[in-house]
Each structure stands twice: as structure tokens, then as C-alpha cells.
Amino acid sequence: MRSELRAEAFGNRDPDTGLLRPWKCEPTLKVLKIDIMGIPRTDVWPACVIREEHLIQERELHHLVYDRLARLTNLEILCLGYPDTLRFLECPKMSLESGLHRLSGLKMLKELDVSSVKTMIGVEEVQWMIEHWPRLRVIRGLDKNVAGWLWKNYLEFTVLD
């Protein structure tokens, strides 16, 4: 079963302290299948509509989502998004520039599925994942060029559309 949440609700920040409220399942959650929406994606907007506040909001929401995910240190499977063309442009970018490095503590992650979302995962991000997520062996949804690079260089990986 998958769930959907806006980025603010997923982060669940305490309005008084600004800290993330803990989830009871944080230490034990192994599988997360979720559609995180509501992140403005200025990389897909026309340049004429992008304002400084959009860039700030995009960065803050990415960091909020990554900070929540980073607390799920026993996560083994992470699946982001639904096959829905109306919302896939509001999803996390999963790029180092957007804050992916905040997820370095997900050492148990074995499978990443981003096949239903538009990420910015390139070779640099995959190299980072290989270095920081030592158990990762399955990635779904990579761009064909990045998937080809991964197949050539890391035979132990399963790369799926």
C-alpha cells in the first residue's frame, strides 16, 4: 500500500521548536512507499515565472523531506511516487544539489524506486549512492544513460525501468 503526503506534512515539523516530530516507527521502518508532493520544481518551470521565494521554498522543502527520510536509518526499500503525470513534477529531485547527501545514514537501503517521478539522478548521484549506501543493489527509474553507466561499471546492480 502506498500513501501520499505533502512535503510539509511528511516532515511534520513542530511549529514551536522547528524540530521534526519523531515518528514511533522511525527505528523499525524497513519499507516506505510514498508519494511526496508539493515541492515546487523550478527546474521544470518556465524561467519567466521563477522568483527568489520559489527557489527558497524548493530548497527548504527538499531539506525537510530529506531530513525526515534520514531519520529512517533501518529503511531497506524506498519507493517514491505514483505513475501520475499530474504530480510527478512536485517530487523530490534526489540530486546532490537538492540535498541528497543528507541521506548518507541510510546504510541499510537495498532498493530505490523512483520510476514514477522525475528525479535529477545522474552519474554523480549514483556514485554517491554506491559509496554511502553499501547494501543498495536495485535501482528503478534511472535515465537510460545513467542506467547504462551503472550496468557497465557495477555488474552486481539490478537496474530496472
Secondary structure, DSSP 4 states (H G I P E B T S, - for coil): --EEEEHHHHHTB-TTT-PBPPPTTTTT--EEEEEEE----TTSS-GGG--HHHHHHHHHHHHHHHHHHHT-TT--EEEE--S-TTTGGGS----TTTTGGGGTT-TT--EEE-TTS-----HHHHHHHHHH-TT--EEES--HHHHHHHHHH-TT-EEE-
